[in-house]
């Protein structure tokens, strides 16, 4: 696991409890979670430093929704979601 991957995993672990409190306040419903997570991640990281590339919120939102569809698929390897998302996001922006 490289440094960028570790940084993203740690960010995902950090954001999870915060979003969970939002989710609970909304009675367990947050259909716009990709927007919430994307805005939070953009506000809490230097995307160029972590990803090695510029990224915009709309791309991160689309990525999150697609990664979630893949993550919940029956043939997904048994990875914890922070590791899965970090790996997919790094792969998206690797040179």
C-alpha positions, 0 to 999 in steps of 0.5 A: 500500500503506497502513501497516497493509498494509506492517506485515502484509507485514513480519510475514509475512516475519518469521514465515516463516523461523521457521515453516520451521525448525518445518516442517523439524523435523516432516519437512515436515509441519505440518497445524496451521500456521494455528494456529501462524501465528495464535498467532505473529502475535497474540504479535508484533503489536498487532492493534487497531493493525495491523487497526483492530479486535479479532481473536481467534486462532480467527478468524485461524486460520479466515482463514488456512486459507481464504486458503490455499485461495484462494492455491493456487487455479489462478486466483490472481494471481501475488502473493507470499504475504505480500502476498496474506495481508496484503491479504486480512486488511486487507480482512476488517477494513476498516470 
